């Protein structure tokens, strides 16, 4: 079954003013929808980043993939690597770690692999998780992903989630999100306010939700010394502490004394980072993400490596829509040692869904695993056209949380560590 055409459609969808250690989310989040078509009339879907640099790299490999068999995924990866020629990507926000030449290949390759697995599943009449070894769970639990946020973008009306800049606001946000989706664990994006304030917010969450596992992620905003201070304060409160400080060496320093596991999606984001991290015991929980670990099959390999070295496994999320949620769910369903609830931004962005409704839903904080062939989702063509028009009109070509924050606070600077 040969690839005859690949269509890349950049899109933009509404995003609330969510705060993090780099600044604040802009009004529009960017993604790219990938459609792969074959000579047998079967098509597949993928979803990836929408920043212009990544989009241009993705476009550059398309011609080399035309004519390739959809089962020849090793060859596909090799062709992507050849076309990119050792070029490394970059981002303005730095929230997904150091991008290397090797990891750039994986990031570009990933949505094409997902689309080909979607095609394979449709051709065989089997869901994608069957192509990954079979589902070990019938539903995939996700966590409530909380953010400090403004009540709305400056100059715009308040959004449905309202303001959350103190412990009471964070608890109110959690109450609304858990009431709507039923999540059984909670993650707070920190690195926004002085650590003492974020400790207070975690304690407020613990009081309001005594049985929910809690996580805190300051995106490397703290020094090693501050990280250890926070870890001591939250001993017995956190399920894990995510990326408290920069770099593998800094994480190792904290991990040696912290009373809870450390997790990352910033210092270990490519296969070449695994060896030094294991040698230094820097990370006890790895947040995988098929968008930058090279798709679903390579993420399954990552899971096996984590199992070998006794590293816990969860799943990272960026602003995404339903194609990514479907792929994440299939992967999580077929990863036996995924022993923590996955992250998802989906509640923040679900209003602009690009897939037909009825397949993906949250039941008691978990997404039932699709059982239909392929990923199980189909494009809503009207929604795709509308989101593609948003991309043209919004004027944003690369995510820049820091630049957006500086529009309202010119003195703001991205700094890691900040405290």
GUFITOR-818354 format. One record per residue: residue in three letters; x, y, z of N, C-alpha, C in turn. Coordinates in steps of 0.1 Angstrom, whole numbers, padded with zeros to 4 digits, always signed. Each point is the difference from the previous one (the first is absolute). Layout:
BEGIN
ALAXYZXYZXYZ ...
// end
This chain:
BEGIN
UNK+0008-0012+0000-0008+0012+0000+0009+0012+0000 UNK+0000+0008-0011+0009+0011-0002-0006+0014+0004 UNK+0008+0008+0005-0004+0014+0002+0000+0008-0013 UNK-0012+0006-0003-0001+0008-0012-0001+0015+0002 UNK-0004+0004+0012-0001+0014+0003+0000+0002+0015 UNK+0006+0011+0004+0001+0005+0014-0005+0014+0000 UNK-0009+0003+0009-0006+0014+0001+0003+0005+0014 UNK+0007+0011+0001+0002+0006+0013-0008+0013+0001 UNK-0008+0001+0011-0009+0012+0002+0003+0006+0013 UNK+0007+0012+0000+0002+0007+0013-0013+0006+0005 UNK-0002-0001+0013-0013+0005+0006+0004+0008+0012 UNK-0010+0008+0005+0001+0008+0012-0013-0002+0007 UNK+0000-0002+0013-0012-0001+0008+0002+0008+0013 UNK-0011+0004+0006+0000+0009+0012+0007-0007+0012 UNK+0007+0009+0007+0008-0005+0012-0002+0011+0011 UNK-0003-0005+0012-0001+0010+0011+0013+0006+0004 UNK+0000+0010+0008+0013+0006+0005+0006-0008+0012 UNK+0006-0011-0004+0005-0009+0010+0015+0004+0003 UNK+0003+0002+0013+0013+0004+0004+0009-0011+0003 UNK+0013+0002-0003+0011-0010+0003+0013+0008+0002 UNK+0011-0008+0001+0012+0006+0003+0006+0008-0011 UNK-0005-0002-0012+0004+0007-0012-0008+0013-0003 UNK-0012+0001+0006-0008+0012-0002-0015-0004+0000 UNK-0007+0002-0011-0014-0003-0001-0004-0004-0014 UNK-0009-0009-0001-0005-0005-0013-0006+0012-0007 UNK+0002+0000-0013-0006+0010-0009-0015-0004-0003 UNK-0007+0008-0006-0015-0003-0003-0002-0012-0009 UNK+0011-0003-0008-0002-0011-0010+0012-0010+0002 UNK-0004-0012+0000+0010-0011+0000+0000-0006-0014 UNK+0012-0004-0004+0003-0005-0014+0002-0015+0000 UNK-0006-0006-0010+0003-0015-0003+0000-0002-0015 UNK+0004-0011-0004+0000-0004-0014-0007-0014-0001 UNK-0010+0000-0009-0007-0013-0003+0006-0006-0012 UNK+0004-0013+0002+0006-0008-0011-0010-0010-0005 UNK-0001+0000-0013-0009-0010-0007+0009-0008-0010 UNK+0001-0013+0001+0007-0009-0009-0010-0008-0008 UNK+0001+0001-0013-0009-0007-0009+0008-0011-0007 UNK-0007-0011-0004+0007-0012-0006-0007-0004-0013 UNK+0007-0008-0008-0005-0005-0013-0012-0010+0002 UNK-0003-0004+0012-0012-0009+0002-0011+0008+0006 UNK+0001+0013+0000-0012+0008+0004-0001+0002+0015 UNK+0009-0005+0008+0000+0001+0015+0009+0011+0004 UNK-0005+0009+0009+0007+0011+0005+0002-0001+0015 UNK+0010+0007+0005+0003+0001+0014+0003+0014+0005 UNK-0001+0002+0013+0001+0013+0006+0011+0000+0010 UNK+0007+0012+0001+0009+0003+0010-0001+0014+0005 UNK+0005+0004+0011-0001+0013+0005+0014+0004+0007 UNK+0005+0012-0003+0013+0004+0005+0000+0015+0003 UNK+0012+0004+0003+0002+0015+0003-0003+0008-0012 UNK-0003+0013+0003-0004+0009-0011+0010+0012-0002 UNK+0010+0001+0009+0010+0011-0002+0006-0001-0014 UNK+0003+0012-0006+0004+0000-0014+0012-0008-0003 UNK+0010+0001+0009+0012-0008-0002-0003-0015-0002 UNK-0008-0005+0010-0003-0014-0001-0008-0003-0012 UNK-0010+0009-0004-0008-0002-0012+0009-0001-0012 UNK+0010+0009-0001+0008+0000-0012+0009-0013-0001 UNK+0005-0005+0012+0007-0012+0000-0009-0012-0004 UNK-0012+0000+0005-0010-0010-0004-0003+0000-0015 UNK-0002+0012-0005-0002+0001-0015+0012-0005-0008 UNK+0012+0003+0005+0012-0004-0007+0001-0015-0003 UNK-0006-0008+0009+0002-0015-0002-0011-0006-0008 UNK-0011+0007-0003-0011-0006-0006+0003-0007-0013 UNK+0007+0006-0009+0003-0006-0013+0008-0013+0001 UNK+0008-0001+0010+0008-0012+0002-0008-0012+0005 UNK-0012+0003+0005-0009-0011+0005-0010-0005-0010 UNK-0002+0008-0011-0009-0005-0010+0005-0012-0007 UNK-0009-0010-0001+0004-0013-0006+0005-0010+0010 UNK+0001+0004+0012+0005-0010+0011-0012-0008+0004 UNK+0003-0013+0003-0010-0009+0006-0003+0005+0014 UNK-0013+0000+0004-0004+0005+0013+0005-0009+0011 UNK+0005-0012-0003+0005-0009+0011+0015+0002+0001 UNK+0007+0007-0009+0014+0002+0000+0004+0011+0009 UNK-0003-0001+0013+0002+0011+0009+0015+0003+0004 UNK+0008-0011+0000+0015+0002+0002+0006+0008-0012 UNK-0005-0003-0012+0005+0007-0011-0005+0015+0000 UNK-0012+0002+0005-0006+0013+0001+0009+0009+0009 UNK+0003-0006+0012+0009+0007+0010+0013+0004-0007 UNK+0006-0010-0007+0013+0003-0006-0001+0011-0011 UNK-0011+0000-0007-0001+0010-0011-0002+0014+0007 UNK-0007+0001+0011-0002+0012+0007+0014+0006+0004 UNK+0007-0010+0006+0014+0004+0005+0009+0005-0011 UNK-0001-0006-0012+0008+0004-0011-0004+0014-0005 UNK-0012+0002-0001-0005+0013-0005+0004+0011+0010 UNK-0002-0002+0012+0003+0010+0010+0015+0003+0001 UNK+0008-0010-0002+0015+0002-0002+0006+0005+0013 UNK-0004-0004+0012+0006+0004+0012-0004+0014+0005 UNK-0010+0006-0005-0005+0012+0005-0008-0002+0013 UNK+0002+0009+0009-0007-0001+0013-0011+0012+0001 UNK-0011-0004+0005-0010+0010+0002+0002+0008+0012 UNK-0009+0010+0003+0001+0008+0012-0014+0005+0003 UNK-0001+0006+0012-0013+0006+0004+0003+0013+0008 UNK-0010+0008+0002+0002+0013+0007-0003-0002+0015 UNK-0007-0010+0003-0005-0002+0014+0008-0009+0008 UNK+0007-0010-0006+0009-0009+0007-0007-0009+0010 UNK-0013-0003-0002-0007-0008+0010+0001-0015-0003 UNK+0005-0003-0011+0002-0015-0003+0014-0004-0001 UNK+0009+0008+0006+0014-0005+0001+0009+0003-0012 UNK+0012-0005+0001+0010+0003-0011-0003-0009-0012 UNK-0002+0007-0011-0003-0007-0013+0013-0003-0007 UNK+0003-0012-0003+0012-0004-0007-0003-0004-0014 UNK+0011-0002-0008-0002-0005-0014-0008-0013+0000 UNK+0003-0009+0009-0006-0013+0000-0015+0001+0004 UNK-0003+0008+0010-0013+0002+0004-0009+0008-0010 UNK+0007+0008-0007-0007+0007-0011-0006-0009-0010 UNK+0008-0010-0004-0005-0011-0009-0012-0007+0006 UNK+0001-0003+0013-0012-0007+0006-0012+0009+0000 UNK+0002+0013+0003-0012+0009+0000-0006+0002-0014 UNK+0008+0000-0010-0006+0001-0014-0006-0013-0004 UNK+0006-0011+0003-0005-0013-0004-0013-0004+0006 UNK-0002+0004+0013-0011-0005+0008-0014+0000-0006 UNK-0004+0011-0005-0014+0001-0006-0002-0009-0012 UNK+0011-0001-0008-0001-0009-0012-0002-0015+0005 UNK+0008-0003+0010-0001-0014+0005-0014-0003+0006 UNK-0006+0010+0007-0013-0002+0006-0010-0001-0011 UNK+0001+0008-0011-0009-0001-0011+0001-0014-0007 UNK+0012-0005-0001+0002-0013-0007-0006-0011+0009 UNK+0002+0001+0013-0006-0010+0009-0015+0001-0001 UNK-0006+0012-0001-0014+0001-0002-0005-0007-0013 UNK+0008+0001-0011-0003-0007-0012+0002-0015+0001 UNK+0010-0004+0007+0002-0014+0002-0012-0007+0007 UNK-0004+0007+0011-0011-0005+0008-0013-0001-0008 UNK-0002+0011-0009-0012-0001-0008+0001-0011-0010 UNK+0011-0002-0006+0002-0011-0010-0002-0014+0006 UNK+0005-0001+0013-0001-0013+0006-0013-0002+0008 UNK-0008+0011+0002-0012-0001+0008+0003-0001+0014 UNK+0011+0006+0005+0004-0001+0014+0003+0014+0005 UNK-0003+0003+0013+0004+0013+0006+0015+0001+0001 UNK+0005+0012+0001+0015+0002+0000+0006-0007+0012 UNK-0007+0000+0012+0007-0007+0011+0003-0014-0002 UNK-0008-0007-0009+0004-0013-0004+0013-0001-0007 UNK+0003+0010-0008+0013+0001-0007+0012+0002+0009 UNK-0003+0004+0013+0010+0003+0010+0001-0011+0010 UNK-0006-0011-0003+0001-0011+0010-0013-0004+0007 UNK-0010+0008-0002-0013-0002+0006-0002+0008+0013 UNK-0013+0003+0002-0003+0008+0012+0001-0008+0012 UNK+0005+0006+0011+0001-0006+0013-0010+0007+0010 UNK-0007+0010-0005-0010+0007+0008-0011+0005-0010 UNK-0012+0000+0005-0012+0004-0009-0002+0015+0000 UNK+0005+0007+0010-0001+0015+0000+0013+0005+0006 UNK+0004+0013-0004+0012+0006+0004-0003+0012+0009 UNK+0005-0001+0012-0002+0012+0009+0009+0012-0003 UNK-0006+0011+0001+0007+0013-0002-0002+0008+0013 UNK+0009+0010+0001+0000+0009+0012-0006+0013-0003 UNK-0006+0007+0011-0004+0013-0002+0013+0009+0000 UNK+0001+0008-0011+0012+0008-0003-0003+0014+0004 UNK+0004+0005+0011-0004+0013+0005+0011+0010-0003 UNK-0004+0012-0003+0009+0012-0003-0004+0012+0008 UNK+0009+0007+0005-0002+0014+0003-0004+0007-0013 UNK-0010+0009+0001-0004+0007-0012-0007+0013+0003 UNK+0000+0009-0010-0008+0012+0001-0015-0004-0003 UNK-0009+0010+0002-0014-0004-0002-0003+0000-0015 UNK+0008+0006-0008-0001+0001-0014+0012+0007-0006 UNK+0001-0001-0013+0011+0007-0007-0002+0015+0001 UNK+0010+0008+0003-0002+0014+0001-0008+0006-0012 UNK-0010+0008+0003-0008+0006-0010-0012-0009-0004 UNK+0000-0012+0004-0011-0010-0003-0009-0003+0012 UNK-0011-0006-0003-0010-0003+0010+0006-0012+0009 UNK-0003+0000+0013+0004-0012+0008-0004-0013-0007 UNK+0008-0010+0002-0003-0013-0006-0008-0009+0010 UNK-0005-0011-0004-0008-0008+0009+0007-0005+0012 UNK+0013-0001+0001+0008-0005+0011+0002+0011+0011 UNK+0000+0012-0004+0002+0011+0010+0015+0001+0004 UNK+0002+0009+0010+0013+0003+0005+0005-0011+0010 UNK+0013-0003+0000+0006-0009+0010+0014+0005+0003 UNK+0002+0009+0010+0013+0005+0003+0003-0002+0014 UNK-0008-0007+0007+0003-0003+0015-0006-0014+0003 UNK+0003-0005+0012-0005-0013+0004-0015-0002-0002 UNK-0008+0010+0004-0014-0002-0002-0004-0001-0014 UNK+0006+0008-0009-0003-0001-0014+0004-0014-0006 UNK+0011-0005+0004+0005-0013-0004-0010-0011+0004 UNK-0004+0000+0013-0010-0010+0005-0013+0001-0008 UNK-0004+0013-0003-0013+0001-0007+0002-0006-0014 UNK+0011+0003-0007+0003-0006-0013+0000-0015+0001 UNK+0006-0006+0010+0001-0014+0001-0014-0006+0002 UNK-0008+0007+0008-0014-0005+0003-0008+0000-0013 UNK+0001+0011-0008-0007+0000-0012+0004-0011-0010 UNK+0014-0001-0001+0005-0010-0010-0003-0014+0004 UNK+0001-0003+0013-0003-0014+0005-0015-0003-0001 UNK-0008+0011+0003-0014-0002-0001-0005-0003-0014 UNK+0007+0006-0010-0004-0002-0014+0006-0013-0006 UNK+0012-0003+0004+0007-0012-0007+0002-0012+0010 UNK-0001+0002+0013+0002-0011+0009+0014-0004+0002 UNK+0010+0008-0002+0014-0004+0001+0003-0005+0015 UNK+0009-0010+0000+0003-0006+0013+0014+0004+0005 UNK+0007+0009-0007+0013+0005+0005+0001+0014-0005 UNK+0009+0008+0006+0001+0014-0003+0015+0004-0002 UNK+0002+0008-0010+0013+0006-0003-0001+0016+0000 UNK+0008+0007+0007+0001+0014-0001+0012+0005-0007 UNK-0002+0008-0010+0012+0007-0007+0004+0011+0009 UNK+0013-0001+0005+0005+0010+0009+0011+0008-0008 UNK+0009+0005+0008+0011+0009-0005-0005+0014-0004 UNK-0011+0004+0005-0006+0012-0003+0002+0010+0012 UNK-0003-0004+0012+0001+0008+0011+0011-0005+0010 UNK+0004+0008+0009+0010-0005+0010-0004-0014+0005 UNK+0010-0009+0002-0004-0013+0005-0009-0001+0012 UNK+0002+0009+0009-0009+0000+0012-0014+0000-0004 UNK-0004+0008-0009-0014+0002-0005-0005-0013-0006 UNK+0009-0007-0008-0004-0012-0007-0001-0012+0010 UNK+0008+0000+0010-0001-0009+0011-0014+0001+0007 UNK-0004+0013+0002-0013+0002+0006-0011-0005-0009 UNK+0001+0002-0013-0010-0005-0009-0001-0015+0001 UNK+0012-0007+0000+0000-0015+0001-0007-0004+0013 UNK+0003+0007+0011-0006-0004+0013-0015+0002-0001 UNK-0005+0011-0007-0014+0002-0001-0007-0011-0008 UNK+0007-0004-0011-0005-0011-0008-0001-0013+0008 UNK+0010-0003+0009+0000-0012+0008-0012+0001+0010 UNK-0002+0011+0005-0012+0001+0009-0013-0002-0007 UNK-0001+0006-0012-0013-0001-0008-0001-0014-0006 UNK+0011-0006-0003-0001-0013-0007+0010-0010+0007 UNK-0004-0005+0012+0009-0008+0008+0005-0013-0006 UNK-0008-0005-0010+0003-0013-0006+0006+0000-0014 UNK+0002+0012-0005+0005+0002-0014+0015+0000+0001 UNK+0008-0008-0008+0014+0002-0001+0003+0014-0006 UNK+0010+0007+0005+0003+0013-0004+0014+0001-0006 UNK+0001+0009-0010+0013+0002-0007+0002+0015-0001 UNK+0013+0004+0000+0003+0014-0002+0012+0001-0010 UNK-0002+0009-0010+0010+0001-0011+0003+0015-0002 UNK+0012+0005+0006+0004+0013-0002+0008+0003-0012 UNK+0002-0010-0009+0007+0002-0013+0014+0006+0003 UNK+0008-0007+0009+0014+0004+0003+0002+0014+0004 UNK-0010+0005+0008+0001+0014+0004+0008+0002+0013 UNK+0004-0011+0007+0006+0001+0013+0015-0005-0001 UNK+0008+0005+0008+0013-0005+0002+0000-0013+0007 UNK+0011-0008+0000+0000-0012+0007-0003+0001+0015 UNK+0005+0011+0006-0002+0002+0014-0014+0003+0003 UNK-0007+0009-0008-0014+0003+0002-0008-0013-0003 UNK+0003-0008-0009-0007-0012-0003+0000-0009+0012 UNK+0011-0001+0007+0001-0009+0011-0008+0006+0012 UNK-0001+0013+0001-0008+0006+0010-0015-0003-0002 UNK-0004+0002-0013-0014-0003-0003-0003-0015+0002 UNK+0009-0008-0004-0002-0015+0001-0002-0003+0015 UNK+0008+0006+0009-0001-0003+0014-0014+0005+0005 UNK-0004+0011-0004-0013+0006+0004-0012-0009-0004 UNK+0002-0006-0012-0012-0008-0006+0003-0015+0002 UNK+0008-0004+0009+0002-0014+0003-0013-0007+0004 UNK-0003-0010-0007-0013-0007+0004-0012+0006-0007 UNK+0002+0010-0007-0012+0007-0007+0000-0003-0015 UNK+0012+0000-0006+0001-0001-0015+0002-0015-0004 UNK-0007-0003-0011+0003-0013-0006+0013+0000-0007 UNK+0003+0011-0007+0014+0003-0005+0001+0014-0002 UNK+0013+0005-0001+0003+0014-0003+0007+0000-0013 UNK-0006+0008-0009+0004+0000-0014+0009+0012-0004 UNK+0012-0003-0005+0009+0010-0005+0001+0012+0009 UNK+0005-0002+0012+0001+0011+0009+0012+0009-0004 UNK+0010-0006-0006+0013+0008-0003+0005-0004-0013 UNK+0009+0008-0006+0005-0003-0014+0010-0011+0000 UNK+0001-0007-0012+0010-0009-0004+0000-0013+0008 UNK+0006-0010-0006+0002-0013+0006+0008+0001+0013 UNK+0011+0008-0001+0008+0001+0012-0007+0006+0012 UNK-0008+0010-0003-0008+0007+0011-0010-0009+0005 UNK-0007-0008-0009-0010-0009+0005+0006-0011+0008 UNK+0012-0005-0003+0007-0010+0007+0003+0005+0014 UNK+0004+0012+0001+0003+0006+0013-0012+0000+0009 UNK-0011+0004-0005-0013+0000+0008-0005-0014+0003 UNK+0001-0009-0010-0005-0013+0001+0007-0008+0011 UNK+0013+0003+0003+0008-0007+0010-0006+0003+0014 UNK-0007+0011+0002-0005+0003+0013-0015+0002+0002 UNK-0007+0002-0012-0014+0002+0001-0008-0012+0005 UNK-0010+0002+0008-0008-0011+0005-0010-0007-0009 UNK-0002+0007-0011-0010-0005-0010+0007-0002-0014 UNK-0005-0008-0009+0006-0002-0013+0000+0013-0008 UNK+0010+0002-0008+0000+0011-0010-0004-0005-0014 UNK-0008+0008-0006-0004-0003-0014+0005+0011-0010 UNK+0000-0004-0012+0005+0010-0010-0007-0002-0014 UNK-0001+0011-0007-0002+0001-0014+0009+0011-0006 UNK+0010+0004+0008+0009+0011-0005+0015-0004-0001 UNK+0004-0008+0010+0015-0003+0000+0003-0013-0007 UNK-0010-0009-0002+0001-0013-0007-0011+0000-0011 UNK+0003+0004-0012-0010+0002-0010+0004-0007-0013 UNK+0011-0008+0000+0005-0007-0011+0008-0012+0004 UNK+0001-0010-0008+0006-0013+0004+0015+0003+0004 UNK+0006+0009-0005+0014+0003+0003+0002+0006+0014 UNK-0011+0004+0006+0000+0005+0014-0002-0011+0011 UNK-0004-0012-0005-0003-0010+0010+0012-0005+0007 UNK+0011-0002-0007+0012-0006+0007+0005+0009+0011 UNK+0003+0013-0002+0005+0008+0011-0011+0002+0011 UNK-0012+0000-0003-0010+0001+0010+0000-0013+0009 UNK+0000-0011-0006+0001-0013+0008+0012-0001+0008 UNK+0012+0004-0006+0012+0000+0007+0000+0009+0013 UNK-0007+0011-0001-0001+0009+0012-0012-0001+0008 UNK-0009-0010-0004-0013-0002+0007-0007+0013+0002 UNK-0001+0008-0011-0005+0013+0000-0016+0001+0000 UNK-0006-0011-0006-0014+0000-0002-0006-0013+0004 UNK-0011+0000+0008-0006-0012+0004-0014-0002-0007 UNK-0005+0010-0007-0012-0001-0008+0002+0007-0013 UNK-0001-0006-0011+0002+0006-0013-0014+0003-0006 UNK-0002+0012-0005-0012+0004-0007+0002-0001-0015 UNK-0005-0011-0005+0002-0002-0015-0009+0009-0007 UNK+0003+0001-0013-0009+0008-0009+0004-0004-0014 UNK-0010-0007-0007+0003-0005-0013+0003+0010-0010 UNK-0004+0013+0002+0003+0011-0009+0015+0002-0001 UNK+0007-0002+0011+0015+0002-0002+0008-0012+0003 UNK-0006-0011+0004+0008-0012+0001+0000-0009-0013 UNK-0006+0005-0010+0000-0007-0013-0011-0009-0003 UNK-0012+0004+0005-0012-0008-0003-0003-0010+0010 UNK-0010-0009-0004-0005-0010+0010+0009-0012+0002 UNK+0006-0005-0011+0008-0012+0002+0013+0004+0007 UNK+0006+0011-0002+0012+0004+0007-0003+0003+0015 UNK-0012+0005+0002-0004+0003+0014-0003-0013+0007 UNK-0004-0010-0006-0001-0013+0006+0014-0006+0004 UNK+0009+0003-0009+0014-0004+0003+0005+0008+0012 UNK-0003+0012+0001+0004+0008+0011-0006-0006+0013 UNK-0013-0004-0001-0006-0006+0012+0008-0013+0004 UNK+0005-0008-0009+0007-0012+0004+0014+0004+0006 UNK+0006+0011-0005+0012+0004+0006-0002+0005+0015 UNK-0011+0007+0002-0004+0005+0013-0002-0012+0009 UNK-0007-0010-0005-0002-0012+0009+0013-0007+0003 UNK+0009-0001-0009+0013-0006+0002+0008+0007+0012 UNK-0001+0013+0000+0008+0007+0011-0009+0005+0011 UNK-0012-0005+0001-0008+0003+0012-0005+0014+0001 UNK-0001+0006-0012-0005+0014-0001-0015+0000-0002 UNK-0008+0007+0008-0014+0001-0002-0003+0008-0013 UNK-0013-0002-0004-0003+0005-0013-0014+0007+0001 UNK+0000+0013-0005-0013+0007-0002+0000+0006-0014 UNK-0008+0010-0003-0001+0005-0013-0002+0015+0000 UNK+0009+0007-0007+0000+0015-0001-0011+0004-0010 UNK-0004+0013+0001-0010+0006-0009+0004+0014-0004 UNK-0003+0004-0012+0001+0014-0004-0014+0003-0005 UNK-0003+0013-0003-0013+0003-0005-0003-0008-0013 UNK-0011-0008+0000-0003-0009-0010-0015-0002-0002 UNK-0003-0007-0011-0014-0003-0004-0002-0015+0000 UNK-0011-0005-0007-0004-0014+0002+0009-0010-0007 UNK+0006+0003-0011+0009-0010-0006+0011-0004+0009 UNK+0006+0010+0007+0011-0003+0009-0006-0007+0012 UNK-0012+0004+0005-0006-0007+0011-0002-0015-0003 UNK-0005-0003-0012-0002-0013-0004+0013-0008-0001 UNK+0010+0006-0005+0013-0007-0001+0006-0002+0014 UNK-0001+0010+0009+0004-0002+0013-0007-0012+0007 UNK-0013+0000-0002-0008-0011+0006+0004-0014-0005 UNK+0001-0001-0013+0005-0013-0005+0013-0004+0006 UNK+0010+0009+0000+0013-0003+0005-0001-0004+0015 UNK-0007+0008+0008-0001-0003+0014-0007-0013+0003 UNK-0010-0003-0009-0007-0013+0002+0010-0012-0002 UNK+0010+0002-0009+0008-0011-0003+0014+0000+0007 UNK+0001+0009+0010+0013+0001+0007-0002-0006+0014 UNK+0004-0012+0003-0004-0006+0013+0005+0007+0012 UNK+0012+0006-0001+0006+0007+0012-0002+0015+0000 UNK-0011+0004-0006-0004+0014+0001-0007+0001+0014 UNK+0007+0003+0010-0006-0002+0014-0004+0013+0006 UNK-0002+0011-0007-0005+0012+0005-0010+0006-0010 UNK-0010+0007+0005-0010+0006-0009+0007+0010-0009 UNK-0004+0001-0013+0006+0008-0010-0004+0015+0002 UNK+0008+0009-0005-0003+0014-0001-0009+0002-0013 UNK-0009+0010+0001-0006+0005-0013-0005+0014+0002 UNK+0002+0008-0011-0005+0014+0000-0014+0000-0006 UNK-0006-0012-0003-0012+0000-0008-0011+0008+0005 UNK-0003+0001+0013-0011+0008+0005+0002+0015-0004 UNK+0012+0004-0001+0003+0014-0003-0003+0004-0015 UNK+0000-0011-0008-0001+0003-0015-0011-0008-0007 UNK-0008-0007+0008-0010-0009-0006-0011+0008-0008 UNK-0001+0013+0003-0010+0008-0007+0002+0001-0015 UNK+0012-0002-0005+0004+0001-0014+0003-0013-0006 UNK-0006-0011+0004+0003-0013-0005+0000-0001-0015 UNK+0010-0008-0005+0001-0002-0015-0005-0013-0004 UNK-0003-0009+0009-0005-0014-0004-0015+0000+0002 UNK-0007-0010-0007-0014-0002+0001-0003-0004+0015 UNK-0011+0005+0005-0003-0004+0014-0005-0014+0002 UNK+0000-0005+0012-0006-0013+0003+0010-0011+0003 UNK+0013+0002-0003+0010-0011+0002+0007+0002+0013 UNK+0005+0013+0003+0008+0002+0012-0008+0007+0010 UNK+0000-0006+0012-0007+0006+0012+0007-0003+0012 UNK-0002+0007+0011+0006-0002+0013-0011-0006+0009 UNK+0002-0012+0005-0009-0007+0009+0008-0002+0013 UNK-0004+0007+0011+0007-0001+0013+0015+0002-0002 UNK+0003+0011-0007+0014+0004-0002+0008-0008-0009 UNK-0006-0009-0007+0007-0009-0010-0006+0000-0013 UNK+0008-0003-0011-0006-0001-0013-0001-0014-0004 UNK-0012-0005-0003-0001-0014-0004+0008-0002-0013 UNK+0006-0011-0001+0009-0003-0012-0008-0003-0012 UNK+0002+0007-0011-0007-0003-0012+0002-0014-0005 UNK-0011-0006-0005+0001-0014-0004-0002-0002-0015 UNK-0002+0011-0007-0002+0000-0015+0013+0000-0007 UNK+0001-0004-0013+0013+0000-0007+0007+0013+0000 UNK+0013-0001+0000+0009+0012+0000-0001+0008+0013 UNK+0002+0013-0001-0001+0008+0012-0015+0001+0005 UNK-0009-0002-0009-0014+0001+0003-0006+0014-0001 UNK+0007+0010-0005-0005+0013-0001+0000+0005-0015 UNK-0009+0009-0003-0001+0005-0014+0000+0015+0001 UNK+0005+0007-0010+0000+0014-0001-0014+0006-0002 UNK-0002+0011+0008-0012+0009-0003+0005+0010-0010 UNK-0003-0002-0012+0005+0009-0011-0003+0015+0002 UNK-0013+0002+0004-0003+0014+0003+0008+0006+0011 UNK+0003-0007+0010+0008+0005+0011+0014+0002-0004 UNK+0005-0009-0009+0014+0001-0005+0001+0013-0008 UNK-0009+0002-0008+0000+0012-0009+0000+0013+0009 UNK-0009+0000+0010-0001+0011+0009+0014+0003+0008 UNK+0006-0011+0005+0012+0001+0007+0012+0004-0009 UNK-0001-0005-0012+0010+0004-0010-0001+0015-0003 UNK-0012+0005+0000-0002+0015-0002+0005+0008+0012 UNK-0002-0006+0012+0005+0006+0012+0015+0002-0001 UNK+0007-0010-0005+0015+0000-0002+0004+0012-0009 UNK-0007+0002-0011+0003+0010-0009-0002+0014+0006 UNK-0011+0001+0008-0004+0013+0005+0007+0004+0013 UNK+0004-0010+0008+0005+0004+0014+0013+0007+0000 UNK+0009-0002-0010+0012+0007-0001+0011-0006+0008 UNK-0002-0011+0007+0010-0007+0008+0006-0011-0008 UNK+0013-0001+0000+0007-0010-0007+0009-0009+0009 UNK+0002+0004+0012+0008-0008+0009-0004+0004+0015 UNK-0002-0010+0008-0004+0002+0014+0011+0008+0007 UNK-0004+0011+0007+0009+0009+0007-0007+0005+0013 UNK+0000-0009+0010-0006+0004+0013+0007+0012+0006 UNK+0013+0001-0001+0008+0011+0006-0004+0013-0008 UNK+0001+0000-0013-0003+0012-0007-0014+0005+0002 UNK-0010-0009+0002-0014+0004+0003-0001+0006+0013 UNK+0007-0006+0010+0000+0006+0014+0006+0014+0000 UNK+0011+0002-0008+0006+0013+0000-0008+0011-0006 UNK-0010-0003-0008-0010+0010-0005-0007+0007+0012 UNK-0002-0007+0011-0007+0005+0011+0009+0003+0012 UNK+0012-0006+0000+0010+0003+0011+0013+0001-0007 UNK+0004+0011-0005+0013+0001-0008+0012-0004+0008 UNK-0001+0000+0014+0012-0003+0008+0001-0016+0001 UNK-0010-0007-0004+0001-0015+0002+0011-0006-0009 UNK+0007-0009+0006+0010-0008-0007-0001-0015+0003 UNK+0002-0008-0009+0001-0015+0002+0013-0003+0007 UNK-0001-0006+0011+0012-0003+0008-0001-0014+0007 UNK+0010-0008-0002+0000-0013+0006+0014-0003+0006 UNK+0001-0002+0013-0011+0001+0010-0003+0015+0003 UNK-0012+0002+0005-0004+0013+0004+0001+0002+0015 UNK-0002-0011+0007+0000+0000+0015+0011-0010+0005 
// end
